[in-house]
Amino acid sequence: MGVKQYVRIGDILIESSREFPWETIKELAKHLRRVARWNPEKKEWEITWRLFSRIDEFTEFINKKLMYVDQEYAYKLLEVIEKLIDKVPKRILDEENGVVYILLMGVDPYDLVKQVDREILPIRLVEKQVSVEGIGEIPVMYLAVNMRRAEEILGSELIGSIPSVLREALLEVVSEKPKQVAKIRVTRRNRILVRIPKPVSEKMIAEIEELGTIRYYVESAEGRLEEREIRAYRIFDREAYIDVYLPPYSAGFVEEILSKYGFEADVDYQLPEKKLDVIKENFELYPHQLQALMKWLENGNKGTIVFPTGGGKTIVAIAAMARLKVPTIIFVPNLWLLKQWRERIAQFAGVPKHQIGILGGGEKNIRDITVATYQSGVKNIDALSGRFWLAIYDECHHIPARTFRRVAMNLRAPYKMALSATPKRRDKNEVLLFKLAGEIVYSITYPELVRRGLVAPMVYRRIYVPLPPEKILEYHSVAREVDRETNELKRKQLINRMIAVAQENPAKIEVILEIIRKHKNEKIFIFAPTIRFAKQIAKEVNKLVPAAALTADTSKSEEERIIRKFKACLIQVLVIIRKAEEGVDIGDASVAIIVGGSKQEREFIQRVGRVLRLDPQKTKVAWVYEIISENTVEESMAKKRGGLRLVRDIADFVLRKYGIPAVRKIRWEPGVPID
């Protein structure tokens, strides 16, 4: 003898089709008590909220066990459960109280709550009686979550602290929630006006304030770096919304903040709606170039890309232009790069030269694709600000300088790409660079490019040269004045005199000649500290091999003639003073001789980059000689430039592949060969 089994789901009572023996009743009860409670008065099981947390195991029980005991009974249960799962609300949004109630199927809500740090995300359990059409009232256990706090966490680094199943549910809620619309417009004074409907998160306002806060460093007369701050934003609390006024550079950045906090942006930057189909991608990128481009695109078309000189930054920028096909302006620090960019765009993007605007060097021809010097950009910023969607800042470590800063701050191009081999600055103003153009999205080191066979491996020799007796007397005389001087500004001037004595050591010329004899069949760059010394070096070198000096005194026509002859191998040695150190294409060489320079690592990297050009077929090494005056301030300056650090990581590679020690320090002795 047995009994029938009854299960109530809401208003529906499901009866077994036959009586079960007690052994079967016990087996059924073991599974039912996990999702239902027994009503002794009515002699029936009543489904509880636990059905939803154990839905998988209960349906598996019905399919695999109950189906073989009473098929009709099993099908009835499955039919009602499927209808219940389909119709019970998985999310209930209480906008008035800012709470969302979430039902997670197959998850024990009590276990889940234990995994959540409630100081990070306030969360609680709420049991609700939910009316389900065709079934009746059903008890459901919901997770009650503060919606605004959830949105803040989903847009921050704290997102990883939320269990994945809850995180996915919250992301769905955010995507389904109708977004409020913030308007972004441009004022007559070239400010970005952001109108945000209330309520507004205090954290979001704090992020917008930070976006509009400019921090930078200035150097005092005594050489100390002092931090300055400009609050370039204004906030007005209106009745139904908040108005925020931001500087032009915030274009592109502010939309990301709004999106993070659940707002849609209705944007009108008053920029020309043009698609430049004339720009083509007539080239293939190397893997590191493609990676850089993709990281930049993923970052919302903003950010800084760091390649060693010779790594092919220009091609990445042209690839970005080809992908976006929008009006673009490229800023460069000098007229050499102005011409070079025009040539590269024509060569790689297929844009006719006459369609590429030039701003600088006496020319003012602003077109949809324009190359401009930073100096000319400052003078014409009003004409440029509302013209371009994409701004490319080449040799971007110049941007934080006062003149260049005015360009980046006042341009409202929402897409920004900064290019540099060495964004780090002595005055720490790389923080301003990253503020105006975006943080570093991709970087690759010189050793990595060497190992990939994309730049020449460098062999570095640091050569110590004694000062002649008369120069020793002069040097120490100035050094004693430095020791006695208490005024910081005058001390700096005296130290500069000491540096000049050391850098223009006449004994260095004999070393240069010896190096040239060693590399008599190779092309050579010599980096000199002053115009006078550069001309003196060129004069002496010219007695051995054809040589020329390229200085600020060189006329434009003469510059072009010298570069043409150097590229054609009619000039073998080029002596340079503050020229061609910013990525300018003046031809290839395999030897660099540094006769004098500053203590900045950036300058050193720019110089040696002249002999490390991107060339996958290049199998030879690049020789770099740094000649410094022994027992002078030049020794500490050379250490800070970091030549040894640059080569150290490839020393084993160079020795193994070429059989040459990558690094050597040499004390110059007349008549002794330089090895």
C-alpha positions in Angstrom: 0.0 0.0 0.0 1.3 3.5 -0.8 0.2 7.2 -1.0 0.0 9.8 -3.7 2.5 12.7 -3.8 1.4 16.4 -4.0 3.6 19.4 -4.9 2.2 23.0 -4.8 3.8 25.6 -7.0 1.9 28.9 -6.4 -1.8 28.2 -7.0 -1.0 25.0 -9.0 -1.2 21.7 -7.2 0.5 18.8 -9.0 -0.6 15.3 -8.1 1.2 12.1 -8.9 -0.6 9.8 -11.3 -0.3 6.9 -8.9 0.4 5.9 -5.3 4.1 5.4 -4.3 5.5 2.9 -1.9 7.1 4.3 1.3 10.6 3.6 0.0 9.9 5.8 -3.0 8.2 8.5 -0.9 11.3 8.7 1.3 13.6 9.0 -1.8 11.3 11.8 -3.2 11.2 13.6 0.1 15.0 13.7 0.3 15.1 15.8 -2.9 12.0 17.8 -2.4 13.0 19.1 1.0 15.9 20.9 -0.7 13.5 23.1 -2.7 10.2 22.9 -0.8 8.7 22.6 2.7 6.2 20.0 3.9 2.7 21.2 5.0 1.5 18.5 7.4 -2.1 19.9 7.5 -2.5 19.8 3.7 -0.2 16.8 3.2 1.6 18.5 0.3 5.0 20.0 -0.5 5.1 23.8 -1.1 7.8 25.1 -3.4 10.1 27.7 -1.7 12.6 30.3 -3.1 15.3 27.6 -2.9 13.9 26.1 -6.1 15.7 28.9 -8.0 19.1 28.4 -6.3 18.9 24.6 -6.9 17.1 24.5 -10.2 19.7 22.5 -12.0 20.0 19.7 -9.5 16.2 19.5 -9.0 15.4 19.3 -12.8 18.2 16.7 -13.1 16.5 14.6 -10.4 13.1 14.9 -12.2 14.7 13.9 -15.6 16.9 11.1 -14.3 14.9 9.5 -11.5 11.3 10.7 -11.2 10.8 10.2 -14.9 11.3 6.5 -14.5 8.9 6.3 -11.4 6.0 8.4 -12.7 6.5 9.9 -16.2 3.2 11.8 -16.2 3.9 13.4 -12.8 7.5 14.3 -13.9 6.2 16.0 -17.1 3.7 18.0 -15.2 6.3 19.3 -12.7 8.8 20.2 -15.6 6.0 22.0 -17.5 5.1 24.3 -14.5 8.8 24.8 -13.5 9.7 25.8 -17.1 6.8 28.3 -17.2 7.9 29.6 -13.8 11.5 30.1 -14.8 10.4 31.9 -18.0 8.0 34.3 -16.3 9.5 35.1 -12.9 11.3 38.5 -13.1 15.1 38.1 -12.9 15.6 41.7 -12.1 13.4 44.4 -10.5 14.6 48.0 -10.7 13.5 50.3 -7.9 14.6 53.7 -9.5 13.1 55.7 -6.7 15.3 54.1 -4.1 18.2 53.4 -6.4 18.1 49.6 -5.8 18.1 46.7 -8.2 16.8 43.3 -7.0 18.6 40.4 -8.8 17.6 36.7 -9.0 20.5 34.5 -9.9 19.4 31.1 -11.1 21.4 28.1 -9.8 23.3 30.2 -7.2 22.8 30.0 -3.4 22.3 33.7 -2.5 23.6 33.2 1.1 26.9 31.7 -0.2 27.2 34.6 -2.7 26.7 37.3 -0.1 29.5 35.8 2.0 31.9 36.3 -1.0 31.1 40.1 -1.3 32.9 42.7 0.7 29.9 44.7 1.8 32.0 47.8 2.5 32.8 47.9 -1.2 29.4 46.9 -2.4 26.4 47.2 0.0 24.3 44.1 -0.7 21.5 42.3 1.2 18.9 39.5 0.8 15.2 40.3 0.4 12.5 37.7 0.0 9.6 38.9 -2.1 6.3 37.3 -2.9 6.1 37.6 -6.7 2.9 37.2 -8.7 3.6 35.0 -11.8 0.9 35.0 -14.5 -0.8 31.6 -14.7 0.9 30.3 -11.6 0.2 32.7 -8.7 2.3 34.1 -5.9 5.8 32.5 -5.6 8.4 33.3 -2.9 11.7 34.6 -4.5 14.9 35.5 -2.7 16.5 38.5 -4.4 19.9 40.2 -3.9 19.3 43.9 -3.3 22.1 46.0 -4.6 22.7 49.7 -4.5 22.6 50.6 -8.2 24.7 53.8 -8.2 27.5 52.1 -6.1 27.4 49.1 -8.5 27.8 51.4 -11.5 30.8 53.1 -9.8 32.5 49.7 -9.1 31.9 48.4 -12.6 33.8 51.3 -14.0 36.7 51.0 -11.6 39.6 48.7 -10.7 37.3 47.3 -7.9 35.3 45.3 -10.4 37.6 42.3 -9.9 36.5 42.1 -6.3 33.0 41.2 -7.3 32.2 37.5 -7.9 31.9 36.8 -11.6 28.3 35.6 -11.6 27.2 38.8 -9.8 29.4 41.0 -12.0 27.8 39.6 -15.2 24.3 40.2 -13.8 25.1 43.8 -12.8 26.6 44.5 -16.3 23.4 43.3 -17.8 21.4 45.5 -15.6 23.5 48.5 -16.4 23.2 47.8 -20.2 19.5 47.4 -19.9 18.9 50.5 -17.8 17.9 53.5 -19.8 20.8 55.9 -19.7 20.5 59.5 -18.9 21.8 61.9 -21.6 24.5 64.5 -20.9 25.0 67.1 -23.5 28.5 68.2 -24.6 28.8 71.4 -26.6 31.4 74.0 -27.5 31.0 77.6 -26.2 31.9 80.8 -28.2 35.1 81.0 -26.0 36.2 77.6 -27.1 35.3 75.9 -23.8 33.8 72.5 -23.6 30.3 72.7 -21.8 29.1 69.5 -20.3 25.4 69.6 -19.1 24.7 66.6 -16.8 21.1 65.9 -15.6 20.7 65.2 -11.8 21.3 63.2 -9.8 25.0 63.2 -10.3 27.6 61.0 -8.4 30.1 62.9 -6.3 32.8 60.5 -7.5 32.0 61.3 -11.1 32.2 65.1 -10.4 35.5 64.5 -8.7 36.9 62.7 -11.8 35.7 65.5 -14.0 37.4 68.1 -11.7 40.6 66.0 -11.9 40.3 66.0 -15.7 40.2 69.8 -15.7 43.1 70.2 -13.2 46.5 70.8 -14.9 49.6 70.0 -12.8 53.1 70.8 -14.1 56.5 71.7 -12.8 58.6 74.9 -13.2 62.3 75.2 -12.5 63.3 78.0 -10.1 66.4 80.1 -10.7 68.2 77.9 -8.2 67.3 74.8 -10.2 64.6 73.5 -7.9 61.4 72.0 -9.4 58.3 73.5 -8.1 54.8 72.0 -8.7 52.1 74.3 -10.1 48.4 73.7 -10.5 45.8 75.2 -12.8 42.1 74.5 -12.1 40.9 75.0 -15.6 37.3 74.0 -14.9 34.2 75.7 -13.6 31.1 73.9 -12.1 27.6 75.4 -11.7 24.9 73.6 -9.8 21.6 74.3 -11.5 18.1 73.2 -10.5 17.8 70.1 -12.7 21.4 69.7 -13.9 25.0 70.5 -13.4 27.0 72.6 -15.9 30.7 71.9 -16.2 33.1 74.0 -18.3 36.3 72.4 -19.3 39.3 73.3 -21.5 39.3 72.1 -25.1 41.8 69.2 -24.6 39.2 67.4 -22.5 37.3 66.5 -25.7 37.3 62.7 -25.9 38.3 62.2 -22.3 35.1 63.5 -20.7 32.8 61.1 -22.7 34.7 58.2 -21.1 34.0 59.5 -17.6 30.3 60.0 -18.4 30.0 56.5 -19.9 31.7 55.0 -16.8 28.9 56.4 -14.7 26.0 55.3 -16.9 25.5 58.5 -19.0 25.1 58.7 -22.7 26.9 61.6 -24.3 25.1 63.8 -26.9 28.2 65.3 -28.4 28.7 68.2 -30.8 32.3 69.4 -31.0 31.6 71.6 -34.0 34.2 69.7 -36.1 33.9 69.1 -39.8 32.0 65.9 -40.7 34.4 64.6 -43.4 35.7 61.2 -44.4 39.1 61.4 -46.1 39.0 58.5 -48.5 42.2 59.9 -50.1 44.2 58.3 -47.2 45.2 54.7 -48.0 47.2 52.1 -46.1 49.8 51.3 -48.7 52.1 49.3 -46.4 52.3 46.5 -43.9 53.0 47.0 -40.2 55.6 45.0 -38.2 54.1 43.1 -35.3 55.2 45.7 -32.7 53.7 48.5 -34.8 50.4 46.7 -35.2 50.3 46.0 -31.5 50.9 49.7 -30.8 48.1 50.7 -33.2 45.6 48.2 -31.8 46.3 49.3 -28.2 45.8 52.9 -29.2 42.5 52.1 -31.0 41.3 50.1 -28.0 42.0 53.1 -25.7 39.5 55.2 -27.5 41.9 56.6 -30.1 44.0 58.3 -27.4 47.4 57.8 -25.8 51.2 57.9 -26.0 53.3 55.4 -28.0 56.9 54.9 -27.0 59.4 53.4 -29.5 63.1 53.7 -29.6 64.4 55.9 -32.4 64.3 53.8 -35.5 61.4 51.7 -34.4 58.9 53.2 -36.9 56.7 55.5 -34.9 55.7 57.6 -38.0 54.3 54.5 -39.8 52.0 53.7 -36.8 50.7 57.3 -36.9 50.0 57.1 -40.6 48.2 53.7 -40.1 46.0 55.5 -37.5 45.2 58.2 -40.1 44.3 55.5 -42.6 42.0 53.7 -40.1 40.1 56.8 -39.0 40.2 58.8 -42.2 39.4 62.1 -40.4 40.9 65.6 -40.7 44.3 65.3 -39.0 47.0 67.7 -37.8 50.6 66.6 -37.1 52.8 68.7 -34.8 56.6 68.6 -35.1 59.4 70.5 -33.4 61.3 71.7 -36.5 61.2 72.4 -40.2 63.2 69.2 -41.0 60.4 67.0 -39.6 57.8 69.2 -41.3 59.2 68.2 -44.7 59.8 64.6 -43.7 56.2 64.0 -42.5 54.9 65.5 -45.8 57.1 63.1 -47.7 56.1 60.1 -45.6 52.3 60.8 -45.8 52.6 61.1 -49.6 54.7 57.9 -49.8 52.8 55.6 -47.4 49.3 57.0 -47.4 49.1 57.9 -51.1 48.1 61.5 -50.4 49.3 63.9 -53.1 51.7 66.5 -51.6 49.6 69.4 -52.8 46.8 68.1 -50.6 48.9 68.2 -47.5 48.9 71.5 -45.7 52.0 73.1 -44.2 52.1 75.5 -41.3 55.6 76.7 -40.5 58.7 78.0 -42.1 56.9 81.0 -43.6 54.1 78.8 -45.1 50.4 79.0 -43.9 48.4 76.5 -45.8 45.8 74.7 -43.6 44.2 71.7 -45.2 42.3 68.6 -43.9 45.7 67.0 -43.5 48.2 69.5 -42.1 51.7 69.3 -40.8 52.7 72.1 -38.4 55.5 73.2 -36.2 54.6 73.6 -32.5 55.6 77.3 -32.7 53.3 78.0 -35.7 50.6 76.0 -33.9 50.7 78.4 -31.0 50.4 81.4 -33.3 47.4 79.9 -35.2 45.7 78.0 -32.5 42.3 79.8 -33.0 42.3 78.7 -36.6 43.3 75.1 -35.7 41.2 74.3 -32.7 37.9 73.5 -34.4 39.3 72.0 -37.6 40.7 68.6 -36.8 39.5 65.3 -35.2 42.9 63.7 -34.8 46.0 65.5 -33.4 49.4 63.7 -33.7 52.2 65.1 -31.4 55.6 63.9 -32.8 58.6 64.1 -30.5 55.9 64.7 -27.8 58.3 65.3 -25.0 58.3 68.9 -26.3 54.6 69.3 -25.4 55.0 70.2 -21.7 57.3 73.1 -22.6 55.3 76.3 -22.2 55.0 77.1 -25.9 54.0 73.6 -26.9 51.6 73.2 -23.9 49.4 76.0 -25.3 48.9 73.9 -28.5 47.8 70.7 -26.8 45.6 72.4 -24.2 43.7 74.5 -26.7 43.1 71.9 -29.4 39.7 70.2 -29.1 40.6 67.2 -31.3 39.0 64.2 -29.5 41.5 61.7 -30.9 45.1 62.2 -29.8 48.4 60.3 -30.5 51.7 61.2 -28.9 54.9 59.8 -30.2 58.3 59.7 -28.5 61.4 57.6 -28.0 61.8 59.0 -24.5 58.8 60.8 -22.9 60.5 61.1 -19.6 61.7 64.7 -18.9 64.3 66.1 -16.6 61.6 68.5 -15.3 59.1 65.7 -14.6 56.6 67.3 -17.0 55.8 64.0 -18.7 52.9 64.1 -16.3 51.5 67.0 -18.3 52.1 65.2 -21.5 50.1 62.2 -20.4 47.4 64.5 -19.2 47.0 66.3 -22.5 47.5 63.3 -24.9 46.8 60.2 -22.8 48.9 57.7 -20.8 51.3 55.3 -22.4 49.3 52.7 -24.3 52.3 50.8 -25.8 56.0 50.8 -25.4 58.9 48.6 -26.6 62.5 48.7 -25.6 65.6 48.9 -27.7 66.8 45.4 -26.6 63.5 43.9 -27.7 63.8 45.5 -31.2 67.4 44.2 -31.4 66.3 40.6 -30.6 63.5 40.8 -33.2 66.1 41.9 -35.8 64.5 45.3 -36.5 67.3 47.6 -35.4 71.0 47.3 -35.4 72.7 46.0 -32.2 74.9 48.7 -30.7 78.6 48.4 -29.7 79.4 51.1 -27.2 82.8 52.5 -26.4 83.4 55.2 -23.7 86.7 56.8 -24.3 88.4 58.9 -21.5 90.7 61.7 -22.9 93.0 63.8 -20.6 92.7 67.6 -20.8 95.8 69.4 -22.1 97.8 71.1 -19.3 96.5 74.6 -20.2 92.9 73.4 -20.2 93.4 71.7 -16.8 94.5 75.0 -15.3 91.5 76.8 -16.9 89.1 74.0 -15.7 90.3 74.0 -12.1 90.3 77.8 -12.0 86.6 77.9 -12.8 86.0 75.0 -10.4 87.5 77.0 -7.5 85.1 79.9 -8.4 82.2 77.5 -8.2 83.3 76.4 -4.7 83.4 80.0 -3.6 80.1 81.2 -5.2 77.0 81.2 -3.0 74.5 82.5 -5.6 72.8 79.5 -7.2 72.3 81.2 -10.6 75.9 82.3 -10.8 77.0 78.8 -9.7 75.1 77.4 -12.6 76.7 79.7 -15.1 80.2 78.8 -13.8 79.4 75.1 -14.0 78.3 75.6 -17.6 81.8 77.2 -18.2 83.4 74.1 -16.7 81.3 71.9 -19.0 82.3 73.9 -22.0 86.0 73.6 -21.2 85.6 69.8 -20.9 83.5 69.4 -24.0 85.7 71.4 -26.3 88.8 69.5 -25.3 91.1 69.8 -28.4 92.6 66.4 -27.6 89.3 64.9 -28.6 90.0 65.7 -32.3 92.9 63.3 -32.3 90.6 60.5 -31.0 88.0 61.3 -33.6 90.6 61.0 -36.4 91.7 57.6 -35.0 88.1 56.4 -34.9 87.6 57.6 -38.5 90.7 55.7 -39.6 89.3 52.6 -38.1 85.9 53.0 -39.9 87.3 54.5 -43.1 84.8 52.7 -45.3 81.7 53.6 -43.2 79.4 56.6 -42.9 79.7 58.5 -39.7 77.8 61.0 -37.6 79.7 63.2 -35.1 77.7 65.1 -32.5 79.5 68.2 -31.4 78.7 70.5 -28.4 79.1 73.9 -30.0 79.1 75.4 -33.5 82.7 76.6 -33.2 84.0 73.1 -32.2 81.8 71.4 -34.9 83.5 73.5 -37.6 86.9 72.8 -36.2 86.2 69.1 -36.1 84.9 69.1 -39.7 87.9 71.0 -40.9 90.3 68.4 -39.4 88.3 65.4 -40.5 88.0 66.7 -44.0 91.8 66.2 -44.4 91.1 62.4 -44.1 87.7 61.9 -45.7 85.0 64.1 -47.2 83.2 65.8 -44.2 80.8 68.7 -43.6 79.3 70.5 -40.6 75.6 70.9 -40.2 74.9 73.7 -37.7 72.5 76.6 -37.0 74.8 78.7 -39.2 74.2 76.5 -42.2 71.8 78.1 -44.8 68.7 76.2 -45.9 70.1 75.6 -49.4 73.4 74.5 -48.0 71.6 72.1 -45.6 69.8 70.4 -48.5 73.0 70.2 -50.6 75.0 68.6 -47.7 72.2 66.1 -46.9 71.9 65.1 -50.6 75.7 64.6 -50.8 75.7 62.6 -47.6 72.9 60.3 -48.7 74.8 59.9 -52.0 78.0 59.0 -50.1 79.8 62.0 -51.6 80.2 63.2 -48.0 81.3 60.4 -45.6 81.2 62.3 -42.2 78.5 64.6 -41.0 79.3 66.8 -38.0 76.0 67.9 -36.3 75.3 70.5 -33.6 71.7 70.5 -32.3 70.4 69.3 -35.7 68.9 66.0 -36.9 68.3 64.8 -33.3 64.5 64.6 -33.5 63.9 61.8 -35.9 64.9 63.7 -39.0 65.8 61.5 -42.0 69.3 62.7 -43.0 70.4 59.3 -44.3 72.0 56.2 -42.8 75.2 55.8 -41.0 76.7 53.0 -39.0 79.0 55.0 -36.6 78.1 57.7 -34.1 80.7 59.7 -32.3 79.4 61.8 -29.4 81.9 64.6 -28.5 79.8 66.5 -26.1 76.2 66.6 -24.8 73.9 67.2 -21.9 73.2 64.8 -19.1 69.8 63.9 -20.5 69.2 60.3 -21.4 66.7 61.4 -24.0 69.4 63.3 -26.0 71.7 60.3 -26.0 68.9 58.0 -27.2 68.0 60.4 -30.0 71.6 60.7 -31.1 72.4 57.0 -31.2 69.1 56.4 -32.9 70.7 57.9 -36.0 72.6 54.6 -36.5 69.9 52.2 -35.3 67.4 52.7 -38.1 64.7 50.1 -38.7 66.0 47.7 -41.3 65.3 44.0 -41.1 68.1 43.3 -43.6 70.7 45.0 -41.5 73.2 42.5 -40.1 76.0 44.7 -39.1 76.4 46.3 -35.7 76.2 50.1 -35.0 79.3 51.6 -33.4 78.8 54.3 -30.8 81.7 56.2 -29.3 81.3 58.6 -26.4 84.4 60.8 -25.9 84.6 62.5 -22.6 87.3 64.5 -20.8 88.8 62.5 -18.0 88.4 63.7 -14.3 85.9 66.4 -15.3 82.1 66.9 -14.9 81.7 65.1 -18.2 82.2 61.8 -16.4 79.1 62.2 -14.2 77.1 63.6 -17.2 78.0 60.5 -19.3 76.9 58.3 -16.5 73.5 60.0 -16.3 73.1 59.7 -20.1 72.9 56.0 -19.6 74.9 54.6 -22.6 76.1 51.6 -20.5 72.5 50.8 -19.3 71.2 50.9 -22.9 73.7 48.3 -24.1 73.9 46.1 -21.0 70.8 44.0 -21.9 72.1 43.0 -25.3 75.8 42.4 -24.4 75.5 38.6 -24.4 73.6 38.7 -27.7 76.2 40.9 -29.4 79.1 38.8 -28.1 77.5 35.5 -29.1 76.4 36.7 -32.6 79.3 39.0 -33.6 82.1 38.0 -31.3 82.5 41.6 -30.2 82.4 42.9 -26.6 79.3 45.2 -26.5 80.7 47.5 -23.9 84.2 48.9 -23.2 85.7 51.8 -21.2 89.0 53.0 -22.7 91.6 55.4 -21.5 93.0 57.2 -24.6 96.7 56.8 -25.2 98.2 58.3 -28.4 99.3 55.6 -30.8 97.3 52.8 -29.1 94.5 51.5 -31.4 90.9 51.8 -30.2 89.5 48.3 -29.9 
